Amino acid sequence: MDFLRIQKGSTAVVNIAVIGYGYWGPNLVRNFAETPGLNLVAVSDLDPEKLAVVSKRFPAVRTTTRYQDLLEDSSIDAIAVATPVSTHFTLGLAALKAGKHLWIEKPMTETSEQARQLVDEAEKQGLVLHVDHTFIYTGAVRKIGEIVKAGELGDVLYYDSTRINLGLFQRDVSVISDLAVHDFSILDYLLDDHPVAVSASGINHFPGTPENLAYITLYYDSDVIAHLNVNWLAPVKVRSILIGGDKKMIVYDDLEPSEKIKIYDKGVSFTEDEAQIQEMRVGYRTGDMWAPKLVGTEALRVEGEHFADCILNEKTSMTDGKLGLRVVELIEAATSSMAAMGEVVYVQKEENDRRQANAPRRRFDRGLRQDPKSANNS
């Protein structure tokens, strides 16, 4: 996917303000201040000390402890919400109702119903709703997307991800909302498909806090299976993804400084040739490995330009509210399954969503999906 950039020398800019200067806010402020097409004009936070840091580094940027000041300012075109998830819906809806284009951090909202309301409000107002699923804008994931969508892997068979580290513990979201959310968005982007069912198991080791460890399995109608391991209690940090196809396979290590993606020309083949069946039905193929060159531009810089381009040229964001809604629905499904100790939860689908084929609504039985009618008769 080629992300269109704002043309050099263009005078068209989007005046943007940021609400929240906590964990992720400083990254947004730094990038917005340097991104063509965006003009950072104001930052709001409840902590005056944090605002003092903004003023010292960006003297031309206005600061305020009242986010309402930003909504009431007619010169501001867009609002970026980088606050705790529990406040996303209230702040996001207020920004949209004030006629501001909206950039909102992941996960989009606490519930799918809230996410749906934001999508509806953005469409009603004719505004851009962009969810900050940053990984989709990295050079690595974009390259993997090119490879997968070009068919170089063949039919995708599985996706296996490990995102583990020690902390960062959060009290308002579980490890699924913090870490698995990245894989939910990456899978949505790579496969152009939506899971039909989710199974998850996890545990909370510390009273009063959300789950800090979880294992999630996603099932697709296309027979792709995805497995995610997310953990805040690991002694080391690991960010790795394996994607297996029937032609080639990919290893993606986000912590690798240079060769983040390695493509292996390896695979298996099955034969019905009678002469070969006598020996072995499965054949193994081993070829070369190579690491493609990746675009090194910071993801938030690419994403910021894309956001500005969508506003200035009336385009739909690659990570729009509908993608954000699908991700929140998966968080809800995984959380529900986890509460039921791994029970399979089927994902409800919108009738007009091209990704969402007719899915069975019962259970998986040893990897085979039962027809609802036959399941009722069993």
Stockholm file with secondary structure:
# STOCKHOLM 1.0

chainA/1-378         MDFLRIQKGSTAVVNIAVIGYGYWGPNLVRNFAETPGLNLVAVSDLDPEKLAVVSKRFPAVRTTTRYQDLLEDSSIDAIAVATPVSTHFTLGLAALKAGKHLWIEKPMTETSEQARQLVDEAEKQGLVLHVDHTFIYTGAVRKIGEIVKAGELGDVLYYDSTRINLGLFQRDVSVISDLAVHDFSILDYLLDDHPVAVSASGINHFPGTPENLAYITLYYDSDVIAHLNVNWLAPVKVRSILIGGDKKMIVYDDLEPSEKIKIYDKGVSFTEDEAQIQEMRVGYRTGDMWAPKLVGTEALRVEGEHFADCILNEKTSMTDGKLGLRVVELIEAATSSMAAMGEVVYVQKEENDRRQANAPRRRFDRGLRQDPKSANNS
#=GR chainA/1-378 SS CCCCCCCTTCCCCEEEEEECCSSSHHHHHHHHHHSTTEEEEEEECSCHHHHHHHHHHCTTSEEESCHHHHHHCTTCCEEEECSCHHHHHHHHHHHHHTTCEEEEESSCCSSHHHHHHHHHHHHHHTCCEEEECGGGGSHHHHHHHHHHHTTTTCSEEEEEEEEEEECCCCSSSCHIIIIIHHHHHHHHHHHSCCCSEEEEEEECCSTTSCCSEEEEEEECTTSCEEEEEEESEEEEEEEEEEEEESSCEEEEETTCSSCCEEEEEEEEEECCCHHHHTTCSEEEEEEEEECCCCCCSCHHHHHHHHHHHHHHTTCCCTTBHHHHHHHHHHHHHHHHHHHTTSCCEECCCCTTCTTCCCCCCSCEETTEECCHHHHHHC
#=GC SS_cons         CCCCCCCTTCCCCEEEEEECCSSSHHHHHHHHHHSTTEEEEEEECSCHHHHHHHHHHCTTSEEESCHHHHHHCTTCCEEEECSCHHHHHHHHHHHHHTTCEEEEESSCCSSHHHHHHHHHHHHHHTCCEEEECGGGGSHHHHHHHHHHHTTTTCSEEEEEEEEEEECCCCSSSCHIIIIIHHHHHHHHHHHSCCCSEEEEEEECCSTTSCCSEEEEEEECTTSCEEEEEEESEEEEEEEEEEEEESSCEEEEETTCSSCCEEEEEEEEEECCCHHHHTTCSEEEEEEEEECCCCCCSCHHHHHHHHHHHHHHTTCCCTTBHHHHHHHHHHHHHHHHHHHTTSCCEECCCCTTCTTCCCCCCSCEETTEECCHHHHHHC
//
